Amino acid sequence: MDRLAYSVADLLVRNAMDQPPELDLLFHRLNNQLGIILAHAELMEAKAADETSRSRAGQVITSVLDAMGTAKEIRMQLGNSEHGLRK
């Protein structure tokens, strides 16, 4: 299974026009930080010497992808709430 079925750069871009510049900067920084963690976890998973280490790295990867999805959802909710479109 390809964990990166979407572009990391695309993850937080949607609804960017709805956000104040300061908030855009915070989401950009968060995306960069999570991207670095993801890259290192994937490297650790690929180079792990045993199944336990691979499994732990895989858990980090899953958590980072979940965090990216959560950040995306927060950003979308903020954009929707500014226009009175709360879900």
C-alpha positions as CSV (number, residue, x, y, z in Angstrom):
1,M,0.0,0.0,0.0
2,D,1.4,3.4,-1.0
3,R,1.0,5.6,2.0
4,L,1.6,8.8,0.0
5,A,-1.4,8.5,-2.4
6,Y,-1.5,12.3,-2.2
7,S,1.1,15.0,-2.4
8,V,2.3,16.4,1.0
9,A,2.3,19.8,-0.6
10,D,-1.3,19.4,-1.7
11,L,-2.5,18.3,1.7
12,L,-2.9,21.7,3.3
13,V,-3.4,23.8,0.2
14,R,-7.1,23.5,-0.2
15,N,-9.1,26.4,1.1
16,A,-5.9,28.4,1.4
17,M,-7.6,31.5,-0.1
18,D,-10.0,31.5,2.9
19,Q,-7.2,31.9,5.6
20,P,-5.5,34.9,6.9
21,P,-1.8,35.1,6.0
22,E,-0.6,34.4,9.6
23,L,-2.7,31.2,9.7
24,D,-1.4,30.2,6.2
25,L,2.2,30.5,7.6
26,L,1.4,28.4,10.6
27,F,-0.2,25.6,8.5
28,H,2.8,25.8,6.1
29,R,5.2,25.5,9.0
30,L,3.3,22.6,10.5
31,N,3.2,20.8,7.1
32,N,6.9,21.2,6.7
33,Q,7.6,19.9,10.2
34,L,5.3,16.9,9.7
35,G,6.9,16.2,6.3
36,I,10.3,16.0,7.9
37,I,9.1,13.6,10.5
38,L,7.4,11.5,7.8
39,A,10.6,11.4,5.7
40,H,12.7,10.3,8.7
41,A,10.1,7.7,9.8
42,E,10.0,6.2,6.3
43,L,13.8,6.1,6.2
44,M,13.8,4.3,9.6
45,E,11.2,1.9,8.4
46,A,13.2,1.1,5.2
47,K,16.4,0.6,7.1
48,A,15.1,-1.2,10.2
49,A,17.0,-4.3,11.1
50,D,14.1,-6.2,12.7
51,E,10.3,-6.4,12.5
52,T,9.8,-4.6,15.8
53,S,11.7,-1.6,14.6
54,R,9.8,-1.6,11.3
55,S,6.5,-1.8,13.1
56,R,7.3,1.1,15.4
57,A,8.4,3.2,12.4
58,G,5.2,2.3,10.6
59,Q,3.2,3.5,13.6
60,V,5.0,6.8,13.5
61,I,4.3,7.1,9.7
62,T,0.6,6.3,10.3
63,S,0.4,8.9,13.1
64,V,2.1,11.6,11.0
65,L,-0.3,10.9,8.1
66,D,-3.2,11.1,10.6
67,A,-1.9,14.4,12.0
68,M,-1.6,15.8,8.4
69,G,-5.2,14.8,7.8
70,T,-6.3,16.4,11.0
71,A,-4.5,19.6,10.1
72,K,-6.2,19.6,6.8
73,E,-9.6,19.1,8.4
74,I,-8.9,22.0,10.9
75,R,-8.0,24.2,8.0
76,M,-11.1,23.3,6.1
77,Q,-13.3,23.8,9.1
78,L,-11.8,27.2,9.7
79,G,-12.4,28.2,6.1
80,N,-16.0,26.9,6.3
81,S,-16.7,28.6,9.6
82,E,-15.6,32.0,8.2
83,H,-18.4,31.7,5.6
84,G,-21.1,30.4,7.9
85,L,-20.8,26.9,6.4
86,R,-20.0,24.9,9.6
87,K,-20.5,21.2,9.1
